[in-house]
Amino acid sequence: MFKFVESLFRALSNWGFCHRYPFWKMPDIWCEKRGLRGFVERYSTTWYDSIPSGWRKAFGIALSDDLKEACIAGMARAEENGKKASWGDVISIGDVKEKYGTLNIYASGSDTIQMVLDKYEHLSMGYCPLCGKPARYIMPGGYVLFICEECFEPHVRVRSCVPANGSVEDFKADHRLTRGDIPTITVYDGNGGSINTDPKGLFGIDLAKLWGLEGEDE
């Protein structure tokens, strides 16, 4: 009984959140129950819950507000063209997950909505997905993760990343984020060639500042 009550309170909280941000609600196609138990099942989880807790803490509400604004703009454009659009008409989320150290939200929607998703994918590199503090280290190998100072050591110990003949401090020093870790984008020069450009100001996001690298040489 206690477990059901706990699930009910969680469902009520999720219902309130999805009332404010309807696009985070998962579809009902897997729910066959009716009444109160059906309500609990439908709102037991949301797409928002799939975002790692640290990122929800760091920018989850800002992301939600920006997506809502983009969706409302899309519905307004539809009305201008004589059509009535619902939330589901302007955005449809198919999956939400961390991939290669960034937040990936797979959704169909307008270019404005995609721009919002691209912005927060880029921003997610600036914060630890475990706690939401600014990232300071990059976990290498097949599983990339931008992680903060406090979460670094316990995380590497759990994953047994440190070589047998090495130390955590040496490993830590080797994986401190630098300006070289800031992603580059390709810009074509108009003459058939291309150059790599540091996009630290992409979407107005300065990763060097978030990572605490202001004093580091260019």
C-alpha positions as CSV (number, residue, x, y, z in Angstrom):
1,M,0.0,0.0,0.0
2,F,2.8,2.4,0.9
3,K,4.5,1.7,-2.4
4,F,1.3,2.6,-4.3
5,V,0.9,5.8,-2.4
6,E,4.5,6.7,-3.1
7,S,3.9,6.0,-6.8
8,L,0.7,8.1,-6.7
9,F,2.5,11.1,-5.3
10,R,5.2,10.8,-8.0
11,A,2.5,10.5,-10.7
12,L,0.7,13.6,-9.3
13,S,4.0,15.5,-9.4
14,N,4.7,14.4,-13.0
15,W,1.1,15.3,-14.0
16,G,1.6,18.8,-12.7
17,F,4.9,19.1,-14.5
18,C,3.4,17.8,-17.8
19,H,0.5,20.2,-17.4
20,R,3.1,23.0,-17.5
21,Y,5.2,21.3,-20.1
22,P,3.0,18.9,-22.1
23,F,5.7,17.8,-24.5
24,W,7.5,15.9,-21.7
25,K,4.5,13.4,-21.3
26,M,5.1,10.0,-22.7
27,P,2.4,8.5,-25.0
28,D,-0.3,6.3,-23.4
29,I,0.0,3.4,-25.9
30,W,1.6,1.1,-23.3
31,C,-1.0,1.8,-20.6
32,E,-4.0,-0.5,-20.5
33,K,-5.2,0.1,-16.9
34,R,-8.1,2.5,-16.1
35,G,-8.9,4.7,-13.1
36,L,-6.4,5.6,-10.5
37,R,-4.0,2.8,-11.3
38,G,-4.1,3.8,-15.0
39,F,-3.3,7.4,-14.0
40,V,-0.3,6.2,-11.9
41,E,1.0,4.1,-14.8
42,R,0.6,6.9,-17.3
43,Y,2.5,9.4,-15.2
44,S,5.0,7.0,-13.6
45,T,7.7,8.5,-15.7
46,T,8.2,11.3,-18.3
47,W,10.7,12.1,-21.0
48,Y,12.1,14.7,-18.7
49,D,13.0,11.9,-16.2
50,S,15.3,10.5,-18.9
51,I,17.5,13.5,-18.7
52,P,20.4,12.8,-16.2
53,S,19.7,14.4,-12.8
54,G,22.7,16.7,-13.0
55,W,21.6,18.3,-16.2
56,R,18.0,18.6,-14.9
57,K,19.5,20.5,-12.0
58,A,21.8,22.7,-14.1
59,F,19.4,23.7,-16.9
60,G,16.3,21.5,-17.0
61,I,13.8,24.3,-16.3
62,A,15.5,26.7,-18.8
63,L,15.4,23.9,-21.4
64,S,11.7,23.3,-20.7
65,D,10.9,27.0,-20.9
66,D,12.8,27.5,-24.2
67,L,11.1,24.4,-25.7
68,K,7.7,25.7,-24.5
69,E,8.3,29.1,-26.1
70,A,9.3,27.5,-29.4
71,C,6.2,25.2,-29.4
72,I,3.9,28.1,-28.6
73,A,5.4,30.0,-31.5
74,G,4.8,27.0,-33.8
75,M,1.1,26.8,-32.7
76,A,0.7,30.5,-33.3
77,R,2.2,30.2,-36.9
78,A,-0.3,27.4,-37.6
79,E,-3.2,29.5,-36.4
80,E,-2.0,32.3,-38.7
81,N,-2.4,29.9,-41.6
82,G,-5.9,28.9,-40.5
83,K,-5.0,25.7,-38.8
84,K,-5.4,24.6,-35.2
85,A,-2.3,22.9,-33.8
86,S,-1.9,20.9,-30.6
87,W,1.3,20.3,-28.7
88,G,1.6,16.9,-30.4
89,D,1.4,18.6,-33.8
90,V,4.4,20.9,-33.2
91,I,6.7,18.5,-31.3
92,S,7.0,14.7,-30.9
93,I,9.8,13.3,-28.8
94,G,11.0,9.8,-29.6
95,D,14.0,9.4,-27.2
96,V,16.0,11.2,-24.6
97,K,19.5,10.1,-23.6
98,E,23.1,11.0,-22.8
99,K,25.3,10.1,-25.8
100,Y,29.0,10.8,-26.2
101,G,28.9,13.1,-23.1
102,T,26.0,15.3,-24.4
103,L,22.3,15.5,-24.0
104,N,20.5,14.0,-27.1
105,I,16.8,14.7,-27.5
106,Y,15.4,13.0,-30.6
107,A,12.3,14.9,-31.7
108,S,10.4,16.0,-34.7
109,G,9.6,19.7,-34.9
110,S,10.3,23.0,-36.5
111,D,13.7,24.5,-37.1
112,T,13.2,26.7,-34.1
113,I,12.6,23.6,-31.9
114,Q,15.7,21.9,-33.3
115,M,17.8,25.0,-32.6
116,V,16.7,24.8,-28.9
117,L,17.7,21.1,-28.8
118,D,21.0,21.8,-30.4
119,K,21.7,24.6,-28.0
120,Y,21.2,22.4,-24.9
121,E,23.1,19.6,-26.5
122,H,26.1,22.0,-26.7
123,L,25.5,23.4,-23.2
124,S,25.3,19.9,-21.6
125,M,29.1,19.6,-22.2
126,G,29.6,22.3,-19.7
127,Y,28.0,20.5,-16.8
128,C,28.5,17.3,-14.9
129,P,25.5,15.0,-15.6
130,L,25.8,13.4,-12.2
131,C,25.4,16.5,-10.0
132,G,25.0,19.6,-12.3
133,K,28.3,21.4,-11.3
134,P,30.6,22.8,-14.0
135,A,32.6,20.1,-15.7
136,R,36.4,20.0,-15.1
137,Y,37.5,16.6,-16.5
138,I,36.7,14.4,-19.5
139,M,36.4,10.7,-19.2
140,P,38.1,9.1,-22.2
141,G,37.7,6.0,-24.2
142,G,34.5,4.5,-25.6
143,Y,32.4,6.3,-23.0
144,V,32.9,10.0,-23.0
145,L,31.7,12.0,-20.0
146,F,32.3,15.6,-19.0
147,I,32.5,15.4,-15.2
148,C,33.1,17.8,-12.2
149,E,35.9,17.8,-9.7
150,E,33.9,16.1,-6.9
151,C,32.4,13.3,-9.0
152,F,35.7,12.5,-10.8
153,E,37.5,10.3,-8.3
154,P,34.5,8.2,-7.1
155,H,33.4,7.7,-10.7
156,V,36.8,6.5,-11.9
157,R,37.1,4.2,-8.9
158,V,33.7,2.6,-9.7
159,R,34.7,2.2,-13.4
160,S,38.2,1.0,-12.5
161,C,39.6,3.4,-15.1
162,V,43.0,4.0,-13.5
163,P,45.8,1.8,-14.8
164,A,47.2,-0.7,-12.3
165,N,50.6,1.0,-12.2
166,G,49.2,4.5,-12.1
167,S,47.6,6.8,-9.5
168,V,44.3,8.7,-9.4
169,E,46.1,12.0,-9.3
170,D,48.1,11.2,-12.4
171,F,45.0,10.0,-14.2
172,K,43.2,13.2,-13.0
173,A,45.9,15.5,-14.4
174,D,45.9,13.7,-17.7
175,H,42.2,14.2,-18.1
176,R,41.7,17.7,-17.0
177,L,39.7,19.6,-19.7
178,T,41.7,22.0,-21.9
179,R,40.8,24.4,-24.7
180,G,41.8,21.6,-27.0
181,D,38.7,19.6,-25.8
182,I,36.3,22.4,-27.0
183,P,34.6,20.9,-30.2
184,T,35.5,22.5,-33.5
185,I,33.3,23.1,-36.4
186,T,34.2,23.3,-40.1
187,V,33.7,26.6,-41.9
188,Y,34.2,26.7,-45.6
189,D,36.2,29.6,-46.9
190,G,34.4,30.0,-50.3
191,N,37.5,28.9,-52.3
192,G,37.0,25.2,-52.0
193,G,39.0,25.0,-48.7
194,S,37.9,24.8,-45.1
195,I,39.2,25.8,-41.7
196,N,38.4,24.6,-38.2
197,T,36.8,27.3,-36.0
198,D,36.6,27.3,-32.2
199,P,32.8,27.5,-31.5
200,K,33.2,28.5,-27.8
201,G,30.6,31.2,-28.3
202,L,28.1,28.9,-30.1
203,F,24.6,29.8,-29.0
204,G,26.2,32.3,-26.7
205,I,27.8,29.5,-24.6
206,D,31.4,29.9,-23.7
207,L,32.6,26.4,-22.7
208,A,36.1,27.7,-21.8
209,K,34.4,29.9,-19.1
210,L,32.1,27.0,-17.9
211,W,35.1,24.7,-17.7
212,G,37.1,27.3,-15.7
213,L,39.7,27.8,-18.5
214,E,39.7,31.6,-18.7
215,G,43.4,31.9,-17.7
216,E,44.6,29.1,-20.0
217,D,46.5,30.1,-23.1
218,E,44.6,30.1,-26.4
